[in-house]
């Protein structure tokens, strides 16, 4: 038999093989493209993850500055080449942070993330540089977390500067030199967060987002010129709802090693308690009748329970002395003759209400010169009206309720030289 071959069959086979080869090459190219795109996506994801990692480093640096401002070379931080540095792993990534020894410090955080499907870190690292400032604890005159109610009669707030002769007389408030930075502010974001009623606010009024300011027919909020012109109501631009400030809890001033107050005589006068420079601790402080306490030097008094001044009792801060008073108990009442701040500067007396201190009252007709930081306390002010200097200084509390006739004068020196709340960011840049 003779078999006949067909050239067409060979041609079909070649076409099939060629087609299969093209399909195979196309599939390989497509898979390679998909693989490259996947790696590119993974690199992009990894690269983007560097920002929150770097920000975590910034947060750790700020926390370290807050809790260890006088001992930065601690908790794993090492001083090298003028910077305190630390490295921390976060899963397979890490950040390296540095705090410059400058004042205020500059923080640089570098985030290192892994190369996709590899063990090396991507280069260069994502780097954030922030500048800081040590924020004042008393940056405004009267501040509260919640509602402020100025329902008393003839209430006025303004400001002065006890260190600038142009705005004081002999370091004391002078009505003729008063300024208009007597700001009142609350974080509250509800209707009527701030009730001005008929008070005269020589300064700005601020609430939390969505909060409102309620004002009576004779109330006035605004600049000094606004008031001098006899205007009522709120001057345009002098009220806002952008208040949003954190209120850190007060920590115990010390742990152990404190002295117990006792009686004594100073310059021929007998005192119930005499405090000299150093740390003092008492379970409670209740003074009435003719009881008195004098501070001679720079003293810290920690009251682990309640505080009460009544009758004719009083606390005297002698010349060239200061008192930082910490109260942990639920209630504190500064009545009687109050606190006699002989140095005359608010910076010489600071009251700190710890988290358990939920009630603070200032009553009587004695003038008060000092600063109050009690972010958990409902602060009430009653009495007043017999002295132009009813309240000189600043206050931070949970709420404020004014029942009496008070003149409230914010000492701007507290914002410059007073206690600080800690470092906050002033600029943020990726470099």
Helices and strands as residue ranges (DSSP letters): H 7-67, E 78-80, E 83-90, E 93-100, E 106-112, E 126-136, E 142-144, E 148-150, E 156-160, G 165-167, G 175-177, E 184-186, E 194-197, E 200-202, E 205-206, E 213-215, E 220-222, H 224-228, E 233-234, E 239-240, E 262-266, E 269-282, E 285-287, E 292-303, E 307-309, E 314-317, E 322-327, E 331-334, E 339-341, G 346-348, E 349-353, E 359-362, E 368-381, E 391-402, E 407-411, H 413-417, E 420-430
